[in-house]
Amino acid sequence: MRYCSFLLFVLLFSFPSFADDCVFVKDGKEIPLFGKVQLVEAFPDIKVQIVDAFADLDVKLVEAMPDDCGEVQLVEAFPDVKVQIVDAFPDIKVRIVNAFPGPTSSAQSSPSDDRHHY
């Protein structure tokens, strides 16, 4: 019984997950899903795939004050998060929007993917 409990604990907490306060948890590190973002080619905090459908997060690009979930300001220096854009095997899929950024309804109700918890 202890072995089963330990195995369940490891399985639940070894996968990246979203936390309730708009962060992405990867390898025990909380990565905010808003703020100042620098695009990098190597050593990112998070790998992102830009999609048109079935996104985990709707992202709105802003010029200043990226304070709400899904709001992103692209910067060249002093980022909150370093992001690498990838075509496959992302940590998170995002869709660029003009309004209403934040978690998508498909990500909130996806029972088959353990990474999405709101």
C-alpha positions in Angstrom: 0.0 0.0 0.0 2.8 2.4 0.8 4.4 1.6 -2.5 1.2 2.5 -4.4 0.8 5.8 -2.4 4.4 6.7 -3.2 4.0 5.8 -6.9 0.8 7.9 -7.1 2.6 10.8 -5.5 5.5 10.6 -8.0 3.2 10.4 -11.0 1.1 13.3 -9.9 3.9 15.7 -9.1 6.5 14.7 -11.7 4.6 16.2 -14.6 4.5 19.9 -15.3 1.3 21.6 -14.2 -0.5 24.9 -14.1 -1.1 26.3 -10.7 -4.2 28.3 -9.7 -2.4 31.7 -9.8 -1.4 31.7 -13.5 2.0 30.0 -13.3 3.3 26.9 -15.1 5.2 24.5 -12.8 8.0 22.7 -14.5 10.6 20.7 -12.6 9.5 22.3 -9.4 10.0 25.8 -10.7 7.0 28.2 -11.0 7.1 30.0 -14.3 4.6 33.0 -14.7 2.3 32.9 -17.7 2.4 36.6 -18.0 5.0 39.4 -17.8 8.1 40.4 -19.7 9.2 37.7 -22.1 12.4 37.3 -24.0 12.5 35.0 -27.0 15.6 32.8 -27.0 17.1 30.0 -29.2 18.6 28.0 -26.3 18.2 27.4 -22.6 14.6 28.5 -22.2 12.5 28.5 -19.1 9.6 27.1 -21.1 9.1 25.8 -24.6 6.0 27.3 -26.4 4.2 26.2 -29.6 2.0 28.8 -31.3 -1.2 27.3 -32.6 -4.5 28.4 -34.1 -6.7 25.9 -32.2 -6.6 23.7 -29.1 -4.4 26.1 -27.2 -3.7 25.8 -23.4 -3.4 29.6 -23.0 -4.6 32.6 -25.0 -1.8 35.3 -25.1 -2.3 39.0 -25.7 0.9 41.0 -26.7 0.9 44.3 -24.8 3.3 47.2 -24.9 3.3 47.9 -21.2 2.1 46.5 -17.9 1.7 42.8 -18.6 0.1 42.2 -15.2 -2.8 39.8 -16.0 -2.8 36.1 -16.9 -1.8 35.7 -20.6 -0.6 39.3 -21.1 3.0 39.3 -22.5 5.4 42.1 -23.3 8.3 41.1 -25.5 11.6 42.5 -24.2 15.3 42.2 -25.2 16.7 42.3 -21.6 15.7 41.6 -18.0 12.8 39.2 -18.8 10.6 37.5 -16.2 10.5 34.4 -18.5 12.8 33.1 -21.3 10.7 31.4 -24.0 11.8 29.2 -27.0 9.3 28.9 -29.8 9.1 25.3 -31.0 7.2 23.4 -33.7 6.9 20.2 -31.7 7.0 18.9 -28.2 6.1 22.1 -26.4 5.6 22.6 -22.7 2.5 24.7 -23.5 0.5 25.6 -26.6 -0.6 29.2 -26.9 -2.8 31.2 -29.3 -2.2 34.9 -29.9 -5.4 36.9 -29.4 -6.3 40.6 -29.4 -8.7 40.4 -26.4 -9.5 38.1 -23.4 -6.1 36.5 -22.7 -5.8 33.7 -20.2 -6.5 30.0 -19.9 -8.6 28.5 -22.6 -11.8 26.6 -21.9 -10.3 23.5 -23.6 -7.3 23.5 -21.3 -9.5 23.9 -18.2 -11.7 20.9 -19.1 -9.1 18.5 -20.6 -9.4 15.3 -18.6 -6.8 13.4 -20.6 -3.9 15.8 -20.0 -2.5 15.9 -16.4 -0.7 19.1 -17.1 -3.7 21.4 -16.8 -5.1 22.2 -13.4 -7.0 25.4 -12.6 
